[in-house]
Amino acid sequence: MEIETLLDVQRAGGRLYARCLFNGREGMKTKRACNWRVELDVETMIWTRGRALPVTALWGRLRCPHCGCRQVAVSVSLPPNEGRLAATAS
């Protein structure tokens, strides 16, 4: 099963994570890197963004609540599929 939309993540029982990519550089100034990481609630994302929203489009719509940076990486974590493989093999 390919994971493309928020609905696909929910149906697969996956989790969404967002991480701030601010590296501490602002022009000639250097600040502390953020690297804030949080788990996103999939159901809330579906309610607010729509179930057909591609997961790849999330990074352009999020902002780090810690530092305000718009550079955010989104990753999907899926549960192990050993149980599903065993169930279909029987």
N, C-alpha and C positions, 0 to 999 in steps of 0.2 A: 504494500500500500504506500503510495506516494503522499508525503505531507506537503501540501501547498497552501492551504487556507487555514484559518483559525478553526473552522469546523472540523477539518481533518485532524488537527491536534487534539481537539476535544474527543472525537470518536476513538482515537487511538489511545486515549488515556495519558497523553503526554503532558509535559510541563513546559512553560515558557520562562526563560531567564533573560534579564536585561543587564548589561554591564556598561558603565560609562567608559569612554575611550579617551577622556581628557588626559593628555600626557604631561601637563604642567607648563607648556610653552604658550605664551601669548606675545607674539612679536619678539621683542628683545627681552621681555620679562620672563622670569621663571618662577612658577608657583609649584605647590605640591600637587602631584598627580592625584586624580580622584579614585578611579577604579571601583566606584560604588557598584555593588551587585545586589540584585533583588529578584525574587520570583514574582512573575506577573500572574494574576488570577485570570485563567483562560475564560471563564464564564463572563467576568466583567469586561474583558476585552471584546468578546462577542457582542455583548449588549451595547457597548459604546462605539465600537468600530465596524460592526457588521460581520456576519459569519462567513461571507465570501471574500473578506480581505486577505490577500496573500501575506504569508508570514514575512516574506522578503520586503514588503512595504512598511512594516512596522518601524524599522530603524529610522525612517524619515519622518515619523509622526511622534516620536518620543523625545523627551527632554529629561536629563538627569535632575532629580529633585534635590540632590545634594549640592551640586555646583552650577546647574543651569546649562550645561553643555548639551548641544544637539547631536553630538557624535556618540551614538549608542549602538552597541552590538546586541543582537537578539539571537538567542540559541534555543533549540528545542531539545528536550530530553524525553526519550520514549522509554516505556517500561520494557524489560527483557521479554523476548517473545518465545521463550522455551515452552511455556504452558500452551500457547496457541499452536505451536508446531506439533506438540504431543497430541493435542486434541484433534488436529486435522489428520494426523497419521493413523489414528485408530480406525 
